[in-house]
Amino acid sequence: MAADSSQEEAPPILGSWNNLYALVLGSLAVTVALLYALSKVYS
């Protein structure tokens, strides 16, 4: 039985998948920036 996109469930947080993806990408960007800053400080 194929999943119908009109019956797709919303994610448990943030209300929509686009918001959840934005949160994941934003946290990835923050992590990369912090690791870059740490590498510059301690190099």
PyMOL CGO cylinders between C-alpha atoms (Angstrom):
from pymol import cmd
from pymol.cgo import CYLINDER

trace = [
    CYLINDER, 0.00, 0.00, 0.00, 1.61, 3.26, -1.15, 0.3, 1, 1, 1, 1, 1, 1,
    CYLINDER, 1.61, 3.26, -1.15, 1.56, 6.31, 1.10, 0.3, 1, 1, 1, 1, 1, 1,
    CYLINDER, 1.56, 6.31, 1.10, -0.62, 9.11, -0.21, 0.3, 1, 1, 1, 1, 1, 1,
    CYLINDER, -0.62, 9.11, -0.21, 0.99, 12.55, 0.12, 0.3, 1, 1, 1, 1, 1, 1,
    CYLINDER, 0.99, 12.55, 0.12, -2.36, 14.09, 1.14, 0.3, 1, 1, 1, 1, 1, 1,
    CYLINDER, -2.36, 14.09, 1.14, -2.46, 11.80, 4.20, 0.3, 1, 1, 1, 1, 1, 1,
    CYLINDER, -2.46, 11.80, 4.20, 1.13, 12.49, 5.25, 0.3, 1, 1, 1, 1, 1, 1,
    CYLINDER, 1.13, 12.49, 5.25, 1.46, 13.14, 8.97, 0.3, 1, 1, 1, 1, 1, 1,
    CYLINDER, 1.46, 13.14, 8.97, 3.03, 16.32, 10.32, 0.3, 1, 1, 1, 1, 1, 1,
    CYLINDER, 3.03, 16.32, 10.32, 6.24, 15.99, 12.33, 0.3, 1, 1, 1, 1, 1, 1,
    CYLINDER, 6.24, 15.99, 12.33, 5.85, 15.92, 16.12, 0.3, 1, 1, 1, 1, 1, 1,
    CYLINDER, 5.85, 15.92, 16.12, 7.62, 19.31, 16.51, 0.3, 1, 1, 1, 1, 1, 1,
    CYLINDER, 7.62, 19.31, 16.51, 7.59, 22.62, 14.60, 0.3, 1, 1, 1, 1, 1, 1,
    CYLINDER, 7.59, 22.62, 14.60, 4.37, 21.89, 12.69, 0.3, 1, 1, 1, 1, 1, 1,
    CYLINDER, 4.37, 21.89, 12.69, 5.76, 21.19, 9.21, 0.3, 1, 1, 1, 1, 1, 1,
    CYLINDER, 5.76, 21.19, 9.21, 8.54, 19.24, 7.57, 0.3, 1, 1, 1, 1, 1, 1,
    CYLINDER, 8.54, 19.24, 7.57, 9.99, 22.42, 6.03, 0.3, 1, 1, 1, 1, 1, 1,
    CYLINDER, 9.99, 22.42, 6.03, 10.43, 23.93, 9.50, 0.3, 1, 1, 1, 1, 1, 1,
    CYLINDER, 10.43, 23.93, 9.50, 12.05, 20.75, 10.77, 0.3, 1, 1, 1, 1, 1, 1,
    CYLINDER, 12.05, 20.75, 10.77, 14.46, 20.65, 7.81, 0.3, 1, 1, 1, 1, 1, 1,
    CYLINDER, 14.46, 20.65, 7.81, 15.32, 24.33, 8.39, 0.3, 1, 1, 1, 1, 1, 1,
    CYLINDER, 15.32, 24.33, 8.39, 16.11, 23.55, 12.04, 0.3, 1, 1, 1, 1, 1, 1,
    CYLINDER, 16.11, 23.55, 12.04, 18.38, 20.65, 11.07, 0.3, 1, 1, 1, 1, 1, 1,
    CYLINDER, 18.38, 20.65, 11.07, 20.21, 22.69, 8.42, 0.3, 1, 1, 1, 1, 1, 1,
    CYLINDER, 20.21, 22.69, 8.42, 20.53, 25.66, 10.78, 0.3, 1, 1, 1, 1, 1, 1,
    CYLINDER, 20.53, 25.66, 10.78, 21.99, 23.51, 13.54, 0.3, 1, 1, 1, 1, 1, 1,
    CYLINDER, 21.99, 23.51, 13.54, 24.42, 22.00, 11.03, 0.3, 1, 1, 1, 1, 1, 1,
    CYLINDER, 24.42, 22.00, 11.03, 25.53, 25.49, 9.95, 0.3, 1, 1, 1, 1, 1, 1,
    CYLINDER, 25.53, 25.49, 9.95, 26.03, 26.56, 13.57, 0.3, 1, 1, 1, 1, 1, 1,
    CYLINDER, 26.03, 26.56, 13.57, 28.05, 23.42, 14.31, 0.3, 1, 1, 1, 1, 1, 1,
    CYLINDER, 28.05, 23.42, 14.31, 30.27, 23.96, 11.26, 0.3, 1, 1, 1, 1, 1, 1,
    CYLINDER, 30.27, 23.96, 11.26, 30.81, 27.62, 12.21, 0.3, 1, 1, 1, 1, 1, 1,
    CYLINDER, 30.81, 27.62, 12.21, 31.71, 26.71, 15.80, 0.3, 1, 1, 1, 1, 1, 1,
    CYLINDER, 31.71, 26.71, 15.80, 34.15, 24.01, 14.70, 0.3, 1, 1, 1, 1, 1, 1,
    CYLINDER, 34.15, 24.01, 14.70, 35.73, 26.42, 12.20, 0.3, 1, 1, 1, 1, 1, 1,
    CYLINDER, 35.73, 26.42, 12.20, 36.12, 29.07, 14.92, 0.3, 1, 1, 1, 1, 1, 1,
    CYLINDER, 36.12, 29.07, 14.92, 37.64, 26.53, 17.32, 0.3, 1, 1, 1, 1, 1, 1,
    CYLINDER, 37.64, 26.53, 17.32, 40.09, 25.35, 14.68, 0.3, 1, 1, 1, 1, 1, 1,
    CYLINDER, 40.09, 25.35, 14.68, 41.20, 28.97, 14.05, 0.3, 1, 1, 1, 1, 1, 1,
    CYLINDER, 41.20, 28.97, 14.05, 41.60, 29.70, 17.76, 0.3, 1, 1, 1, 1, 1, 1,
    CYLINDER, 41.60, 29.70, 17.76, 43.65, 26.60, 18.53, 0.3, 1, 1, 1, 1, 1, 1,
    CYLINDER, 43.65, 26.60, 18.53, 45.74, 26.42, 15.34, 0.3, 1, 1, 1, 1, 1, 1,
]
cmd.load_cgo(trace, "trace")
